[in-house]
Amino acid sequence: MSASGGPVAPELVADLAAAARILAARGVVDGFGHVSMRHPGAPDRYLMSRALAPALVVPADIVEYDLNSVPCDPDAPKGFLERFIHGEIYRARPDLNAVVHSHSPSVIPFGLTDTPMQACFHNAAFLARGAPVFNIQDRFGDTDMLVSDGEKGVALADCLGDHDIALMRAHGSVACGPTLQSAVFRAVYTEVNARVQHWTHALANGGPIAALSPEEGRLADQPNQTAGLRAWDLWRREIRKDTGW
Ligand SMILES: [Zn+2]
């Protein structure tokens, strides 16, 4: 068991709890799915709610883990089975400070077919770099599909590579960012983009689609990281209005 990385400002813990509720309100997570953030003062620790439906999370549900996804408090409540997704991505990617794992339904078909997810509009510009598909069967054969130990977490982090998004075959996806706000933004707009892309393919009737080029994606992602994050301010305010925190 590892020592705590130290206290975290209550407003940051509240933001993480609010992020879980925001993702539920935007249809990214339902009874399942989770969001975490790296400990702001200890890069080898991260914070995530106990195993609980995201729409129900309050700040007191937030638990601290080390990168082996072992809780720092021996009396911590039960955690998510798939918390290893988060610990292993933080270990592999020092530049990332927040991770969202979801099973949002519009995204799943892109993990089941050869059709790649493309950036169909500017808010989803981050997708122009591509979204690799993690097929758990490649290394582990037939499984229950869950990333339920460190070895599977490492394999997923390997597949993610230097991307921000990875799809998980017949399961869901992960969306990551340098901040909690950017990871939530990307998780929300990955789901929205998937819906737009389904509509676009239907309209294109088998023809090509004029998605963002990699360079357009790079350029369009810059304002998303600043002005685009006003969406967070709106979403955060809605949660504060409901909860008082
Ligand atoms: Zn899952």
Residues whose N, C-alpha, C, O or C-beta is under 5 A from the ligand:
A	BS01	ZN	E82
